[in-house]
C-alpha cells in the first residue's frame, strides 16, 4: 500500500512538472547547434535539440566536448542578439520580472559563453553569475569563462561589463580582459581583444594543466565540500518535499487554478515556502557548482592513476567519482523540483518576481518577507 501511494505521488509530481515546463517564459530559440548538446527541463532531457527549438526560463543547457549552441534571444527578454554556449559548458537560463522590466540571468556553472546583444526598448537587464562573481552586462559584446580550478576570465569587445565579487564593483570596458583566481581579487590582463578567443582557449588549457599537476589535492577539497553540501541539501530537502504547501501548489498548478496574490492564505503559504526555498537556494547555489566542477574533471581523472589517490583514509578519488555519478540522477530530480517550486512562488507574487529579487544582495536576498 505504501509503495502504491509513493508511486501515485511520483506520477502526480511528473504530471505537474510537465505542465510547469510548458508555462515558462521563452528566453529564446536555437539559432545554431552542433555536436553534443542537451537541454534539461523539469527533470526531463532533450538529448538532440534542433534549430528553432524554444529555450525556456529554468532550462539547463549542457554542451559536450564537441558541442556548441547559439541562442537567439526572444523579444520577451527586451534584448536583440545571441548567446553562444561553447564546448564543455553547463548553464541555467532564467527570465523574470524586476520592477516591471525583464531581467535575464545566466547562471554559468562550468565552461564558457559569449554574447552580443542590444536592448530593444525600456530598461531590460542581463547578468551572468558564476561561483563568486556577478557580471552585470551593460555592453553589447562579451565573453565569460570559468575553469576547473574555479578561476574566471571576462572579456569585453564592445560596451562595458561590471563585475562584482563581493569586494566592490570592477568595470571591464571594451578592449579589456579581467581575471579572477580563487581567493584573489579581480585584475586586468594584458591581452589584445583581437586574439581573445585564442587566449581563452589557451587559458582554459593551462587551467586544466594546473589541475593535472596535483589532482589529488583538488579532488580532496572537492570531496570535502561535496560531502558537506550534499548532507546539508538532503537535510533541507526532506521538510521541503513533505511540505503541505508544496503539495497544494502542485495540485493547483496541475488543475490550472487561479491564485489571488493578495489572498491572506496565499501570503501565509508564501511565508512558509520562502523559508524552505531560501535554505535550499543558499546550499544549492554552492552545491551545484561543486558538482559540475567534479563532473568536469571526471573525463580528466577517470582511467588514470589519479583514481587510486587516497583523498582521506579509506576513500580514493575513484570511490568519490563513482559516488558522484551514482547520485547524479537523484540530484537532477531534486533540483528540478526546487526550481519548479521557485517558479510557483514567483507566480504567486503580484509582479511575478522570484523570491529574494530586488535587493542589493540579489541571489541571497530575503526582502520578500
C-alpha positions in Angstrom: 0.0 0.0 0.0 2.8 2.4 1.0 4.6 1.7 -2.3 1.4 2.4 -4.2 1.0 5.8 -2.5 4.6 6.7 -3.2 4.2 5.7 -6.9 1.0 7.8 -7.2 2.7 10.8 -5.7 5.6 10.4 -8.1 3.2 10.3 -11.1 1.4 13.4 -9.7 4.7 15.3 -9.5 5.8 14.3 -13.0 2.5 15.5 -14.4 2.8 18.8 -12.5 6.3 19.4 -13.7 5.4 18.7 -17.3 2.6 21.3 -17.0 5.0 23.8 -15.4 7.5 23.4 -18.2 5.0 24.5 -20.9 4.1 27.7 -18.9 7.7 29.1 -18.5 8.6 32.3 -20.3 10.5 32.0 -23.6 14.2 33.0 -23.4 15.0 32.4 -27.0 15.3 29.8 -29.8 18.1 27.8 -31.1 19.8 29.6 -34.0 22.7 27.1 -34.5 23.6 23.8 -32.9 26.4 21.3 -33.5 27.9 18.3 -31.6 26.7 17.0 -28.3 24.1 19.4 -26.8 21.4 18.6 -24.3 18.6 20.7 -22.6 17.2 19.6 -19.3 13.7 20.9 -18.5 11.6 19.9 -15.4 13.7 16.7 -14.8 13.5 15.6 -18.4 16.3 15.8 -21.0 16.1 16.8 -24.7 19.2 15.0 -25.9 19.2 16.2 -29.5 17.8 19.7 -29.8 17.2 21.2 -33.2 17.4 24.6 -34.8 14.3 26.7 -33.9 13.6 24.7 -30.8 12.5 27.0 -27.9 14.6 27.7 -24.8 12.5 28.4 -21.7 13.3 30.0 -18.3 14.7 27.4 -16.0 16.3 25.3 -18.7 19.7 23.7 -18.0 21.9 23.8 -21.1 24.9 21.4 -21.4 27.4 21.0 -24.2 29.9 18.2 -24.7 33.5 18.5 -25.8 32.3 18.8 -29.5 29.2 20.8 -28.7 28.3 24.4 -29.5 25.0 26.2 -29.3 23.8 29.6 -30.4 20.6 31.0 -28.9 18.8 33.9 -30.4 17.1 35.9 -27.6 13.3 36.2 -27.6 11.7 39.7 -27.5 10.4 38.8 -24.0 13.9 39.4 -22.7 14.0 43.0 -24.1 17.2 42.1 -25.9 18.0 41.6 -29.5 21.1 39.4 -30.1 22.6 36.0 -29.4 24.1 33.9 -26.7 26.9 31.4 -27.7 27.4 28.4 -25.4 30.8 27.0 -26.0 32.0 23.4 -25.6 32.1 21.7 -22.2 29.7 24.2 -20.7 26.7 23.9 -18.3 24.4 26.9 -17.5 20.9 27.8 -16.4 18.7 30.3 -18.2 16.3 32.4 -16.2 13.9 35.2 -17.3 12.0 37.1 -14.7 10.4 40.4 -13.9 12.2 43.0 -11.9 10.3 46.3 -11.2 8.2 45.6 -14.2 11.2 45.1 -16.6 12.5 41.8 -17.9 15.7 40.5 -16.3 17.7 37.8 -17.9 20.0 35.8 -15.7 22.6 33.3 -16.9 23.9 31.0 -14.2 27.2 29.7 -15.5 28.1 26.5 -13.7 31.0 25.4 -15.8 32.7 26.3 -19.2 32.4 29.5 -21.2 29.9 31.6 -23.1 29.8 34.7 -25.3 27.1 37.1 -26.2 26.4 40.1 -28.4 23.2 41.9 -27.5 21.4 45.3 -27.9 18.4 46.5 -25.9 15.1 46.7 -27.8 13.2 49.1 -25.5 12.8 50.1 -21.9 15.5 49.1 -19.3 15.9 45.3 -19.5 18.8 43.8 -17.6 21.2 41.0 -18.2 23.5 39.3 -15.7 25.9 36.4 -15.7 26.5 34.7 -12.4 29.4 32.3 -11.5 30.6 30.8 -8.3 31.9 34.0 -6.8 31.3 36.8 -9.2 28.2 38.5 -10.7 28.6 40.3 -14.0 26.1 43.0 -15.0 26.1 43.4 -18.7 25.7 47.0 -19.9 27.7 46.5 -23.1 26.9 44.6 -26.2 29.7 42.0 -26.7 31.4 40.0 -24.0 32.7 36.5 -23.1 32.9 34.8 -19.7 34.8 31.5 -18.9 35.1 29.5 -15.7 37.9 27.0 -15.3 38.1 23.7 -13.5 40.1 25.5 -10.8 37.2 28.0 -10.3 39.1 30.8 -11.9 37.1 33.3 -14.0 38.0 35.1 -17.3 36.0 38.1 -18.5 36.5 39.9 -21.8 34.6 42.8 -23.3 34.8 43.8 -27.0 32.0 46.4 -27.0 30.3 48.4 -24.3 31.1 47.5 -20.7 30.7 44.7 -18.2 30.5 45.4 -14.4 31.9 42.6 -12.2 31.1 42.3 -8.5 32.9 39.6 -6.4 31.6 41.0 -3.1 34.6 43.3 -2.7 33.3 46.1 -4.9 32.4 46.8 -8.5 35.1 46.1 -11.1 34.5 47.5 -14.6 35.7 45.7 -17.7 35.3 48.2 -20.5 35.7 47.4 -24.2 39.2 46.3 -25.1 39.9 44.9 -21.6 40.3 41.4 -20.2 39.9 40.6 -16.5 40.8 37.5 -14.5 39.8 36.3 -11.0 41.6 33.4 -9.4 40.1 31.6 -6.4 40.8 33.6 -3.3 42.2 36.6 -5.2 40.8 39.9 -6.4 39.8 40.7 -10.0 42.7 42.1 -12.1 43.3 43.2 -15.7 45.4 41.0 -18.0 47.5 42.5 -20.9 45.7 40.8 -23.8 44.7 42.1 -27.2 41.0 41.6 -27.6 41.6 40.7 -31.3 43.2 37.5 -30.1 40.9 36.9 -27.1 39.4 33.6 -28.4 42.8 32.0 -28.8 43.8 33.4 -25.4 40.7 32.0 -23.8 41.4 28.5 -25.2 45.0 28.6 -24.0 43.8 30.0 -20.6 41.4 27.1 -20.2 44.1 24.5 -21.3 46.6 26.0 -18.8 44.0 25.7 -16.1 43.5 22.0 -16.9 47.2 21.6 -16.9 47.4 23.1 -13.4 44.8 20.7 -12.2 46.6 17.7 -13.6 49.7 18.8 -11.8 48.1 17.9 -8.4 44.6 16.3 -8.9 44.7 14.7 -5.5 44.8 18.0 -3.6 42.0 19.5 -5.7 39.8 16.4 -5.5 40.3 16.1 -1.7 38.9 19.7 -1.5 36.0 18.9 -3.8 35.2 15.7 -1.9 35.1 17.5 1.4 32.9 20.3 0.1 30.6 17.9 -1.8 30.0 15.6 1.2 29.2 18.5 3.5 26.9 20.3 0.9 25.1 17.0 -0.1 24.3 16.3 3.6 23.0 19.9 4.1 21.0 19.8 0.9 19.4 16.5 1.8 18.6 17.7 5.3 16.8 20.8 4.0 15.2 19.0 1.1 13.3 16.5 3.3 11.0 19.0 5.0 10.6 20.9 1.7 9.5 17.8 -0.2 7.0 16.9 2.6 5.5 20.4 2.8 1.7 20.5 2.6 2.1 23.9 0.9 4.2 22.4 -1.8 1.6 19.7 -2.4 -1.1 22.3 -2.5 0.8 24.4 -5.0 1.5 21.3 -7.2 -2.2 20.4 -7.2 -3.3 24.0 -8.0 -0.8 24.2 -10.9 -1.9 20.9 -12.3 -5.6 21.8 -12.2 -4.9 25.3 -13.7 -6.4 27.1 -10.6 -6.0 30.8 -10.5 -4.4 32.2 -7.3 -5.0 35.7 -5.9 -1.6 37.0 -4.9 -3.1 39.2 -2.2 -5.2 36.4 -0.5 -4.1 36.1 3.2 -3.9 32.4 2.8 -1.5 32.8 -0.1 0.6 35.2 1.9 0.9 32.6 4.7 1.8 29.9 2.3 4.4 32.0 0.7 6.0 32.8 4.0 6.3 29.1 4.9 7.6 28.2 1.4 10.1 31.1 1.4 11.8 29.6 4.5 12.3 26.3 2.6 13.4 27.9 -0.6 16.0 30.2 0.9 17.6 27.4 2.8 17.8 25.2 -0.3 18.9 28.0 -2.5 21.8 29.0 -0.4 23.1 25.5 -0.3 22.3 24.6 -3.9 24.0 27.6 -5.2 27.3 26.3 -4.0 26.5 22.6 -4.2 25.7 22.7 -7.9 28.9 24.4 -8.7 31.0 21.9 -6.8 29.0 19.1 -8.5 29.6 20.5 -12.0 33.2 21.1 -11.3 33.6 17.5 -10.3 31.6 16.4 -13.4 34.0 18.4 -15.5 37.1 16.6 -14.1 35.6 13.1 -14.5 36.9 13.0 -18.1 40.3 14.1 -16.8 40.7 11.7 -14.0 38.8 8.5 -15.0 41.0 5.7 -16.2 44.2 7.4 -14.9 46.4 6.6 -11.9 44.9 9.6 -10.2 41.8 7.4 -9.5 43.9 5.4 -7.0 44.9 8.5 -5.0 43.6 8.4 -1.4 41.7 11.6 -0.6 41.2 10.6 3.0 41.7 7.3 4.9 39.7 4.6 3.2 38.4 6.8 0.3 40.1 7.0 -3.1 39.4 9.5 -5.9 37.8 6.8 -7.9 35.4 6.0 -5.0 34.4 9.6 -4.8 33.8 10.0 -8.5 31.7 6.8 -8.6 29.6 8.2 -5.8 29.0 11.5 -7.6 27.9 9.6 -10.8 25.6 7.3 -8.7 23.9 10.4 -7.2 23.6 12.3 -10.4 20.0 11.4 -11.4 18.6 12.0 -7.9 20.3 15.4 -7.7 18.8 16.3 -11.1 15.3 15.3 -9.9 15.5 17.2 -6.6 16.9 20.3 -8.3 14.1 20.2 -10.9 11.5 20.1 -8.1 13.2 23.0 -6.2 13.3 25.2 -9.4 9.7 24.3 -10.1 8.7 25.5 -6.6 10.6 28.7 -7.2 8.6 29.3 -10.3 5.3 28.6 -8.4 6.4 31.1 -5.7 7.1 33.7 -8.4 3.6 33.1 -10.0 2.1 34.0 -6.6 3.7 37.4 -6.4 1.8 40.4 -7.7 4.6 41.4 -10.0 5.9 37.9 -10.8 9.2 38.4 -9.1 11.2 35.5 -7.7 12.0 35.2 -4.0 14.9 37.4 -3.0 14.9 39.6 -6.1 15.1 43.3 -5.7 17.7 43.8 -3.1 21.4 44.7 -3.2 22.4 41.2 -2.4 20.4 39.7 -5.2 20.6 36.0 -5.1 20.8 35.7 -1.3 18.2 38.4 -0.6 15.3 37.9 1.8 13.5 41.2 1.2 10.3 39.4 0.0 9.4 38.5 3.6 
